């Protein structure tokens, strides 16, 4: 997942995003998913997501490109598809 970019006084808050995620998550009732302390991630995936997130920040700071405010992306690393969603 990439984003959201949170800008105080401009965008929705991170708490708004978390509440949206809790409401919409189809896996929220699975025991393994709820126990975040037992989950992890793969380094290459974390690095790729961090690079995309950094580009979102650069776009905001430079005012260039489409700035994805109040949006986040989910990346399918099996086919490299990216789906941006409003929250």
SULTAUR-V590547 format. One record per residue. N is the residue number from 1. RES is the residue in one small letter. PSI is psi in degrees with one decimal (NA if undefined). NEAR is the number of other C-alpha atoms within 8 Angstrom. Layout:
BEGIN
N,RES,PSI,NEAR + N,RES,PSI,NEAR
END
This chain:
BEGIN
1,x,139.1,7 + 2,x,130.5,11 + 3,x,-175.2,8 + 4,x,159.9,11 + 5,x,125.1,10 + 6,x,121.6,11 + 7,x,110.2,8 + 8,x,131.0,7 + 9,x,-5.9,5 + 10,x,-46.7,6 + 11,x,175.7,9 + 12,x,162.7,11 + 13,x,166.8,9 + 14,x,-34.8,8 + 15,x,-38.7,6 + 16,x,-42.4,8 + 17,x,-45.7,11 + 18,x,-42.8,8 + 19,x,-40.8,8 + 20,x,-46.7,9 + 21,x,-42.6,8 + 22,x,-40.1,8 + 23,x,-39.6,6 + 24,x,-11.7,6 + 25,x,113.9,7 + 26,x,-13.8,5 + 27,x,7.0,6 + 28,x,-23.6,8 + 29,x,-2.0,7 + 30,x,129.8,7 + 31,x,-43.9,6 + 32,x,-33.7,8 + 33,x,-39.2,10 + 34,x,-28.5,8 + 35,x,80.9,8 + 36,x,-25.7,7 + 37,x,-18.7,4 + 38,x,3.2,6 + 39,x,167.8,8 + 40,x,-165.7,4 + 41,x,166.6,6 + 42,x,133.2,6 + 43,x,-48.5,6 + 44,x,-35.1,6 + 45,x,-44.2,9 + 46,x,-40.1,9 + 47,x,-42.5,8 + 48,x,-44.1,8 + 49,x,-40.7,10 + 50,x,-38.6,9 + 51,x,-42.0,8 + 52,x,-41.2,9 + 53,x,-40.6,10 + 54,x,-39.5,8 + 55,x,-35.9,8 + 56,x,-41.2,11 + 57,x,-43.6,9 + 58,x,-41.2,8 + 59,x,-41.9,12 + 60,x,-47.4,9 + 61,x,-33.4,6 + 62,x,-15.5,6 + 63,x,18.2,7 + 64,x,143.1,7 + 65,x,178.7,5 + 66,x,121.5,5 + 67,x,123.1,9 + 68,x,74.1,9 + 69,x,141.9,8 + 70,x,31.5,11 + 71,x,158.5,12 + 72,x,162.1,13 + 73,x,144.8,11 + 74,x,130.7,9 + 75,x,130.4,10 + 76,x,103.5,8 + 77,x,-5.0,7 + 78,x,-34.1,5 + 79,x,6.7,5 + 80,x,27.3,7 + 81,x,143.3,8 + 82,x,128.4,8 + 83,x,118.2,7 + 84,x,137.8,8 + 85,x,143.6,7 + 86,x,150.6,6 + 87,x,NA,7
END
